[in-house]
Amino acid sequence: MAYPGEVFNRDAEHYYQETLRKKHMAEGFKILISEFSGMDLWAGFREPVFRDIINTILPDTDLDHFLKQVKNPLMAQDLPAEQIKKLLFLIMLYVNMEADHAALR
């Protein structure tokens, strides 16, 4: 059975750019939610300064609601710049928190 190279390349490109990318993004976002949930709990009970920073980044909502709000637009690559900025700040806060934990070990 012959499968023309152009068709194969087109189908492979579609798979990588759509199907696989979406699966990876969904999996990554699930991990992000889990890690941020832990950060939120830790900030609330052990490190008030982190709680204050989260409240500064998200003055109008809580972390859980924000993540639910941005999930679909992020997956559709349609997240507004301001939301991307907040998400990046939260990721940087998480990395900082993890670096602090690693330094204490």
N, C-alpha and C positions, 0 to 999 in steps of 0.2 A: 504494500500500500504506500503510495507516494504522498508525502505531505510537503507541499511547496514551502520553501524557506521563508518567503514573505509572510505567509499565513502563520507559520510557526512563530516567527519573530513578533508578529502583531499580537498573537494570542499570549505569548510569554510576557511581552511588555504589559499587556492589559492585566495579566495575573499579578505581576510584581507591583505595578503602580496602583492597582485598585484592591484586589482581593487580599493579597498578602500584607500590603501596607495597612489596610483597615484592621486586619487581624492583629498585627503588631501594635498598632496604636491603641486598640481596645485592651489588649493585654497590658500594655504599659500604663494605661490610665487606671486600670484595676489595681495595679501595684502602687501607683501614685496615691490613690484613694486610701489604700491600706496604710501606707507609710505616713501620709498626712494625718490620718486618724490617730495614729500613735503619737505624732508630734503634737496634735491638739490636746490629747490627754496629758502628755508629759508637760506641756506648757501650762496647762491649767492647774496641775497639782504640784509640780516641782520647780518650775522656773517662770515666775510671773512676768519677767521682762520679755520672754518670748510670747506670752499671752498678749502683752501690750503691743508688741510688734505686729502680731496677727491682726489685732483690732485696728491698728493704724493702716495696714494694707487693705483690710476689709471692714471699713467703718460702718457699712450699712447692712451687713449680713454675717452669718457665721461661716466657718470653713466648709462644713458639710453642705450647706445650701449652695455656696459658691461653686463647689465642685460639681454638684448636680446641674447647676445652671450652665456651666461652660462645657460640659461633656459633649453634647450633640453638636454645638457649633465648632468645637475643636475637631471632632471627628470629620466634620464636613469641610474643614479648612476654611471656616467662615467666622472665626472668633475675632471680635473687634480688638484693635490694638490696645486699648485700655485694659481689657480682660487678659490679653497675653502678657502685658506688663505685670499685672497682679499675680498671675500664675508664675511668672519668672521670679518675682520677688519671693513668693512662697517657696519655690524650689531652692533659691539661694538661702533662705532661712533654714530650710530642712538640711541642706548641706552643712551649714554652719553648726547646727545642733549636733549633727552626726560627727563633725570634726571635734566639737567640744567633748562628746562622749568618748571618742577614740583617744583623745589626749589624757583622759582620766584613767584609762585602762593601763 
